[in-house]
Amino acid sequence: MSSEHARQQVTMRDVADAAGVSVATVSHVVNNKKGARIGQDARQRVKDAIQELGYRPNAMAKTLSSGSSNFIGLVADAIATTPFAGQIIHGAQDEAWKHGYVLLVANTESDPAAEEAAIAMMLEHQVRGILYSTWFHRAITVPPALHETDYVLVDCYEPHTRAPAVVPDEVQGGRTATELLLQAGHRRIAFINTTSPSPAQEGRLAGYRSALDAAGVAFDEQLVLYAPSEQEGGYAALDTVLARGATAVFCHNDRMAMGLYDRAHERGLAIPGDLAVVGFDNQEVIAAHLRPPLTTVALPHYELGAAGVRRLLGIDGDGDGDGDGAASLIPCPPVLRASIT
Amino acid sequence: MSSEHARQQVTMRDVADAAGVSVATVSHVVNNKKGARIGQDARQRVKDAIQELGYRPNAMAKTLSSGSSNFIGLVADAIATTPFAGQIIHGAQDEAWKHGYVLLVANTESDPAAEEAAIAMMLEHQVRGILYSTWFHRAITVPPALHETDYVLVDCYEPHTRAPAVVPDEVQGGRTATELLLQAGHRRIAFINTTSPSPAQEGRLAGYRSALDAAGVAFDEQLVLYAPSEQEGGYAALDTVLARGATAVFCHNDRMAMGLYDRAHERGLAIPGDLAVVGFDNQEVIAAHLRPPLTTVALPHYELGAAGVRRLLGIDGDGDGDGDGAASLIPCPPVLRASIT
């Protein structure tokens, strides 16, 4: 634990001494320098010494000599205040490692000064590029410093520009949720949408309408309610859902479904017998443990992180075939549990 | 977005040319080299050129020349699969930044190969030290590679060694939870503990007993139940809690309290009128939105991360005054809501 460890660190000099070669030779072997003429024998002695002494090559020295680093930066507005952002990190990290990169993570809590400092730090460390990520899907303005490197927006986008982005396919997600209820035979399907203007609010509604259209069910605006997107909003909306004759309800998120369950249980209603329910997000700690467990549509956070890295490295294009080179849409898959008969 | 950005990057050479000085002079100014004799005029010209060209000093070159880096590594077993670990990152990052360090985060999902690779990467980047963190409080064996640098265990500890660690004070937390119920006048207080052997299982029980002792309430082992530490466990335990005549219940975690609420509501019981409830964890997305909102005791994840950095940098000692130099105990504070009359 003491800093003696640092002082005792094995250096390239130690390896050179043990192998009876110059430091330059060790460096050439370690860095696989092309064109360096080193005998098979000396090369082997260096490798043996590295093994024996437990020498670790200095990644920064390598970076410096090659002029680029093996870092990818991830600037996140809120790793901490939501269980969701973590999965973006996880997906980005797994994909980065797969391609030989290490993820440098900075959490800014949406503070512009922290954000600027984080991006500057990453640029100073010569990152290969930066993922700029928000904890919920929204429109942003790209911070100017991001233009100094390659970047991809993750779970956010810049309207009216071609800023590369990966975002969840809210329209498909809303359609999928509604289709689950249609397939179970429901025709009076309420949608409790969020009161917060957002791509999710707009996209999921468009998906709901398109699923109804495709099934030949007339859109009834009386069945679309608006409520705050947390438990209290779902709880308060249930009575209206029932009053309007719905037999099924699509909740904008799982938290609203949790509150709606509470009110349904208070009124003595059985889910899914009296009312079928589908959520959105797949917030595991809630959805998997409601009574009954909630059928929902997942926000693909892990995939957003992974796709962001692939887009940054040029492995994926924008993938939606519209040729605008901007946002890649990542599918939101259904998660079947027990709240729909 | 193209890699032209990288190619167009302003170099130290560009700054030197613009300022009419040598690259060495620029380097000396940028790195605040002591003993370098540079005229006030030249120094100002370099600073102006840096400003004008938007030059960013290369942090790795600085690190290399100073022989240490401004990185602190955080190896986490599961950033992603729990909403909790994120707060450890957040606290560690805030504290690291405060002292001029940047946090390098790696998530291993408890895979030993990923863990070894993560630690090796951090050592190669010459981190100042490593925080080794688990998403729930448990005993671990320190991975051998950690001994190559300074380290602190966060939310975990190594039994029978002096490995430096910061962990939540489970005993105080259990005592605090129980005291909240005692102070409200309850004497028949059940404790639904987890079936998983862990410092939390042991420590919270010890805290429960010590609070009862201090209040002169005899310990009744009939009132201590064991259940899986999720919603289903709390749901199943409620009937026994009532059968044993308890008027209040301390749940090992908030998830159990959520399930217990469901069963209480099914049985037509009012919380807190018929039964007072206290949880543990302060898992916000659940605790703050139950009906009624849950009074609980917080796991101090943010503080664990921050305290880990302070311990690593030698700012804090072990703080418990027992002189063993091992685990620092971080307090678990009460969070008052509406589930206790």
Interface residues (C-beta under 8 A of the other chain):
Chain A: M1 S2 S3 H5 A6 Q9 G54 R56 P57 N58 A59 M60 A61 T63 L64 S68 S69 I79 A80 T81 T82 P83 A85 G86 Q87 I89 H90 Q93 W97 V102 L103 L104 V105 A106 N107 E109 A114 A117 A120 M121 L123 E124 H125 Q126 H147 E148 T149 D150 Y151 P164 E230 Q231 E232 Y235 R255 M258 G259 D262 H265 E266 Q283 V285 I286 H289 L290 R291 Y302
Chain B: M1 S2 S3 H5 A6 Q9 G54 R56 P57 N58 A59 M60 A61 T63 L64 S68 S69 I79 A80 T81 T82 P83 A85 G86 Q87 I89 H90 Q93 W97 V102 L103 L104 V105 A106 N107 E109 A114 A117 A120 M121 L123 E124 H125 Q126 H147 E148 T149 D150 Y151 A163 P164 E230 Q231 E232 Y235 R255 M258 G259 D262 H265 E266 Q283 V285 I286 H289 L290 R291 Y302
